[in-house]
């Protein structure tokens, strides 16, 4: 009998964490490395949010919080959903967790039984299928295509649903592709789900506020009120408020599901950091002026990266609607040789050789379930992005 759990054999390490650590190691060894692998805004947490945390410390808000979150934050979450998404929730229908990842994990752990299926469109955030597997479920993948801007098509979703389907995980805007569903596109998806009342919706809206131009963000239960009673809407303060290290995610949904998630969390971590929760109250209730600044900076960076990547004939880079990633295809580089004579056989070979040759860290698309692509984060300065893209162009031009 082995010591470690068999469940560990069902999951893989996070590729984004592995690549980011490799970039750190190379930098520590003296290499000039630009990391475009991490999904973290380079902006600082807004001052009013930091001051709210300091004030909470000075008030002595340092004790154990309720498992599902302090009342003030649950109230702020309910107000946020009403104000921004037209969704009415009582505070008792909300939950606060230690990051968005824990929200998703708690929901799956509280609901999945062996044999239950969870539909996961590809490309996907690397943790979705791993969390499904850890919780005893079976991920069912549905491919998207670059021709459809990496968006799930209604007919493909319909074909993937079986009597065993319990959840679908939707992520708009998407990590890794940046693709976001317009209202009509989301309505096509929700129309399918309305025909299958046994399927629940777990929507990851973490990048809600990072959409560009005149794009109008929508979430499934907003588009189709008939899904309200079987939708868990997840969000957090990490991306839009540059609060990744504060570790606050939240969700709203049917009260019986929230109670089940509270039950799981109570035997897992209990409540999230009290000080971080008070900071999140200010983030949600306080001024939102920084969002326009963030969006303008990211939109400019997106346009820079898309333009420079498309200047090489070996990459095809669509223009994403949101988040801070691009997901170019490197299919035309497959089969070509590097100056050292190595043949690029996969997208993983491409990013590995790019890191070694030019010191640019990106993540191979196969880690997100769909290749040959690579994910590039543009959550860094314009100067670094221009330098990195010039290096990528040079690398592509060196392939024979």
Secondary structure, DSSP 8 states (H G I E B T S, - for coil): --SS-GGGGG----HHHHHHHHHHHHHHTT---EE------SS---HHHHHHHHHHHHTT--S---TT--HHHHHHHHHHHHHHH-----GGGEEEESSHHHHHHHHHHHH--TT-EEEEEES--THHHHHHHHTT-EEEEEE--TTTTT---HHHHHHH--TTEEEEEEESS-TTT-----HHHHHHHHHHHHT-TT-EEEEE-TTTT-B-TT-----HHHH-GGGGGGEEEEEESTTTTT-GGG--EEEE--HHHHHHHHHHHHTTT-S--HHHHHHHHHHHHS--THHHHHHHHHHHHHHHHHHHHTTSTT-B----SBTTEE--B-GGGTT-B-TTS-B--SHHHHHHHHHHHH-EE-EEGGGGT--SBEEEE--S-HHHHHHHHHHHHHHHHH--
